[in-house]
């Protein structure tokens, strides 16, 4: 059986393992192919490619992109996008700048009550060009003994309703679909019916389909049976592919490599769509 995990993260964004370590772990887990999809950055792909060749696993270069509609944050997976100058890179840079300003402001707010949290402490966790996010604040809070794990921090002081929370800018999902297509990539909506994030409305999906959406991530640990049935219904209605992925983050989350997979047929469709 061909095993393709279409959604994994490394330390370049909010995972805990280097891109090379993720490839090694994927090979050890018996995967044939894996998509590295760090948040709003391509930075780990070169190292991942080198490691994937060494361990004999196929790397699908990807990225998980931030979008927003009506105040709800929605994520989009993009496979095989060109990494050079493009409208997609322009959007990614704007998101990166917004992420940076947001994380600095949240660190300042949290630091008033949690002295371990500061922009300087965050920088010790990684390089300046890291794709910063709330998980990094959570790591400082957990390290300071205030919370048991990232999940507890997210449910409390890092929650959108918390006074410490700061919103970041993200484009509309249909605009991101167009940018991904313009860059030669294949856009798939990530966990669109998540039971712990904002759920995507059908109206939003219609606009994305019109813009060129390829598929929907169905098999994800945050989707119960009702969510998967809804996604299947949408996929049939609009002729969309369905994918699956672990959303692996290393030690940061309980997700395990290969716990959800994308079929070999859809893997081949993604490659054809990208001209590979």
C-alpha positions as CSV (number, residue, x, y, z in Angstrom):
1,X,0.0,0.0,0.0
2,X,1.3,3.4,-1.0
3,X,1.5,5.8,2.0
4,X,1.5,9.5,1.4
5,X,1.1,12.0,4.4
6,X,0.1,15.3,2.8
7,X,0.5,17.6,5.8
8,X,3.5,17.8,8.1
9,X,5.5,20.6,9.9
10,X,9.0,21.2,11.0
11,X,10.8,23.6,13.4
12,X,10.9,26.1,10.5
13,X,7.4,27.0,11.6
14,X,5.7,25.5,14.7
15,X,7.0,21.9,14.7
16,X,9.8,20.7,17.0
17,X,12.0,18.7,14.5
18,X,14.3,20.0,11.8
19,X,13.2,19.3,8.2
20,X,15.8,16.6,7.9
21,X,14.6,14.9,11.1
22,X,11.0,15.0,9.8
23,X,12.1,13.2,6.6
24,X,14.0,10.6,8.7
25,X,11.0,10.1,11.0
26,X,8.7,9.8,7.9
27,X,10.9,7.1,6.4
28,X,11.0,5.3,9.8
29,X,7.2,5.5,9.9
30,X,7.0,3.6,6.6
31,X,5.8,6.5,4.4
32,X,6.5,6.5,0.7
33,X,5.9,10.3,0.3
34,X,5.4,13.3,2.5
35,X,4.5,16.9,2.0
36,X,6.4,19.4,4.2
37,X,3.9,22.2,4.7
38,X,5.3,24.7,7.1
39,X,3.3,27.8,7.9
40,X,3.7,30.6,5.3
41,X,7.3,29.8,4.4
42,X,9.4,27.7,2.0
43,X,12.5,27.9,4.2
44,X,12.7,24.2,5.2
45,X,12.2,22.7,1.7
46,X,15.8,22.6,0.5
47,X,17.0,20.8,3.6
48,X,14.0,18.5,3.5
49,X,14.7,17.6,-0.2
50,X,18.3,16.7,0.6
51,X,17.3,14.5,3.5
52,X,14.4,12.9,1.6
53,X,16.8,11.8,-1.2
54,X,19.2,10.4,1.4
55,X,16.5,8.3,3.2
56,X,14.6,7.2,0.1
57,X,11.3,9.0,0.5
58,X,9.6,11.3,-2.0
59,X,9.2,14.9,-0.9
60,X,6.2,17.0,-2.1
61,X,7.2,20.6,-1.6
62,X,4.4,22.6,0.0
63,X,3.3,25.3,2.4
64,X,0.3,25.9,4.7
65,X,-1.0,29.4,4.0
66,X,-2.9,31.7,6.3
67,X,-6.3,33.1,5.1
68,X,-9.2,34.7,6.8
69,X,-12.9,35.3,6.1
70,X,-15.3,37.1,8.5
71,X,-12.8,37.0,11.3
72,X,-12.4,33.2,11.0
73,X,-8.9,31.9,10.3
74,X,-8.8,29.3,7.5
75,X,-5.6,27.4,6.3
76,X,-4.8,26.3,2.8
77,X,-2.3,23.7,1.7
78,X,-0.4,24.4,-1.5
79,X,1.6,21.7,-3.3
80,X,4.4,22.3,-5.8
81,X,4.1,26.1,-6.0
82,X,7.0,27.9,-7.7
83,X,9.2,29.5,-5.0
84,X,10.4,32.5,-7.0
85,X,8.9,36.0,-7.2
86,X,5.2,35.9,-7.6
87,X,1.9,37.3,-6.2
88,X,2.0,34.3,-3.9
89,X,5.4,35.3,-2.5
90,X,4.1,38.8,-2.1
91,X,1.2,37.6,0.0
92,X,3.4,35.3,2.0
93,X,5.8,38.2,2.8
94,X,2.9,40.4,3.9
95,X,1.6,37.6,6.1
96,X,5.1,37.1,7.5
97,X,5.4,40.8,8.5
98,X,2.0,40.7,10.1
99,X,3.0,37.5,12.0
100,X,6.1,39.2,13.3
101,X,4.3,42.4,14.5
102,X,1.6,40.3,16.1
103,X,3.9,38.0,17.9
104,X,5.9,40.9,19.3
105,X,2.8,42.7,20.5
106,X,1.5,39.5,22.1
107,X,4.8,38.8,23.8
108,X,4.7,42.3,25.2
109,X,1.2,41.9,26.6
110,X,2.0,38.5,28.1
111,X,5.3,39.6,29.5
112,X,3.4,41.9,32.0
113,X,2.0,38.9,33.8
114,X,4.4,36.2,32.7
115,X,8.0,37.5,32.9
116,X,9.4,34.5,31.0
117,X,7.7,35.8,27.9
118,X,9.5,38.4,25.8
119,X,10.6,39.0,22.2
120,X,14.2,38.3,23.3
121,X,13.2,35.0,24.8
122,X,11.3,34.0,21.6
123,X,14.4,34.8,19.5
124,X,16.3,32.2,21.5
125,X,13.9,29.6,20.1
126,X,15.0,30.0,16.5
127,X,16.3,32.2,13.7
128,X,14.9,35.7,13.0
129,X,13.2,34.5,9.8
130,X,11.3,31.7,11.6
131,X,7.6,31.6,10.8
132,X,6.5,32.8,14.3
133,X,3.2,31.8,15.8
134,X,1.3,31.3,19.0
135,X,2.8,27.9,19.5
136,X,6.2,29.6,20.3
137,X,4.6,31.7,23.0
138,X,3.0,28.5,24.3
139,X,6.4,26.9,24.6
140,X,7.7,29.8,26.7
141,X,4.6,29.6,28.9
142,X,4.9,25.8,29.3
143,X,8.6,26.1,30.0
144,X,7.9,28.7,32.7
145,X,5.6,26.1,34.4
146,X,2.4,28.1,33.9
147,X,0.7,25.5,31.7
148,X,0.9,21.7,31.2
149,X,1.2,21.8,27.5
150,X,0.6,23.9,24.3
151,X,-3.1,22.9,24.3
152,X,-3.7,24.3,27.7
153,X,-2.1,27.5,26.8
154,X,-4.1,27.8,23.6
155,X,-7.3,27.2,25.6
156,X,-6.6,30.0,28.0
157,X,-4.2,33.0,27.5
158,X,-3.6,32.3,23.8
159,X,-7.3,31.9,22.9
160,X,-8.8,34.5,20.5
161,X,-11.0,35.8,23.3
162,X,-8.0,36.4,25.6
163,X,-7.0,40.0,26.4
164,X,-3.5,38.9,25.3
165,X,-4.6,38.0,21.8
166,X,-3.7,40.0,18.8
167,X,-5.1,39.4,15.3
168,X,-2.9,39.1,12.3
169,X,-3.6,40.1,8.7
170,X,-4.5,37.3,6.2
171,X,-5.9,37.4,2.7
172,X,-9.3,36.1,1.6
173,X,-9.1,32.4,0.8
174,X,-10.3,32.8,-2.8
175,X,-7.5,35.4,-3.4
176,X,-5.0,32.8,-2.0
177,X,-6.3,30.1,-4.3
178,X,-5.7,32.4,-7.3
179,X,-2.2,33.2,-6.1
180,X,-1.3,29.5,-5.6
181,X,-2.6,28.7,-9.1
182,X,-0.7,31.6,-10.6
183,X,2.5,30.1,-9.0
184,X,1.7,26.7,-10.6
185,X,0.7,25.2,-7.3
186,X,-2.2,22.9,-6.3
187,X,-4.5,24.4,-3.6
188,X,-6.2,22.2,-1.0
189,X,-8.2,23.5,1.9
190,X,-6.8,22.3,5.2
191,X,-9.1,20.8,7.9
192,X,-12.1,22.8,6.7
193,X,-14.5,21.4,9.2
194,X,-12.3,21.3,12.2
195,X,-14.0,20.6,15.6
196,X,-11.6,23.0,17.4
197,X,-11.1,25.8,14.8
198,X,-13.5,27.9,12.8
199,X,-15.5,25.9,10.3
200,X,-15.6,26.9,6.6
201,X,-19.0,28.0,5.3
202,X,-20.3,26.7,2.0
203,X,-20.5,30.2,0.6
204,X,-16.7,30.5,1.1
205,X,-16.1,27.2,-0.5
206,X,-18.1,28.2,-3.6
207,X,-15.9,31.3,-4.1
208,X,-12.8,29.1,-3.7
209,X,-14.1,26.6,-6.2
210,X,-14.7,29.4,-8.7
211,X,-11.1,30.6,-8.1
212,X,-9.6,27.1,-8.8
213,X,-9.6,25.1,-5.6
214,X,-8.3,21.5,-6.2
215,X,-9.4,19.7,-3.1
216,X,-10.3,19.4,0.6
217,X,-8.4,17.8,3.4
218,X,-10.9,15.3,4.7
219,X,-9.0,12.8,6.8
220,X,-7.6,14.8,9.7
221,X,-7.8,14.1,13.5
222,X,-9.9,17.3,14.0
223,X,-12.7,15.9,11.8
224,X,-15.3,13.6,13.2
225,X,-17.5,11.4,11.1
226,X,-20.1,14.1,10.5
227,X,-17.4,16.5,9.3
228,X,-15.9,13.9,6.9
229,X,-19.4,13.2,5.5
230,X,-19.9,16.9,4.9
231,X,-16.6,17.1,3.1
232,X,-17.4,14.1,1.0
233,X,-20.7,15.7,0.0
234,X,-18.9,18.9,-1.0
235,X,-16.3,17.0,-2.9
236,X,-18.9,15.1,-4.9
237,X,-20.9,18.3,-5.6
238,X,-18.0,20.3,-6.9
239,X,-15.8,17.6,-8.3
240,X,-13.0,18.2,-5.7
241,X,-10.3,15.7,-4.6
242,X,-10.1,14.6,-1.0
243,X,-6.9,14.3,0.9
244,X,-5.6,13.2,4.3
245,X,-2.7,14.2,6.5
246,X,-1.4,13.9,10.0
247,X,-0.6,17.6,10.6
248,X,2.4,16.3,12.4
249,X,4.4,18.8,14.6
250,X,6.8,16.5,16.4
251,X,6.6,16.8,20.2
252,X,4.3,19.8,20.0
253,X,1.2,17.8,19.4
254,X,-0.1,14.2,19.8
255,X,-0.4,13.8,16.0
256,X,1.6,10.9,14.6
257,X,3.1,10.6,11.1
258,X,0.9,8.6,8.8
259,X,-2.1,8.6,11.1
260,X,-4.1,10.0,8.1
261,X,-3.1,9.5,4.5
262,X,-3.8,10.6,0.9
263,X,-4.5,7.9,-1.6
264,X,-2.1,7.0,-4.4
265,X,-4.7,8.0,-6.9
266,X,-5.0,11.6,-5.5
267,X,-1.2,11.8,-5.1
268,X,-0.9,11.1,-8.8
269,X,-3.7,13.7,-9.6
270,X,-1.8,16.4,-7.6
271,X,1.4,15.7,-9.5
272,X,-0.4,15.8,-12.8
273,X,-2.2,19.0,-11.8
274,X,1.2,20.5,-11.0
275,X,2.8,19.2,-14.3
276,X,5.1,16.8,-12.5
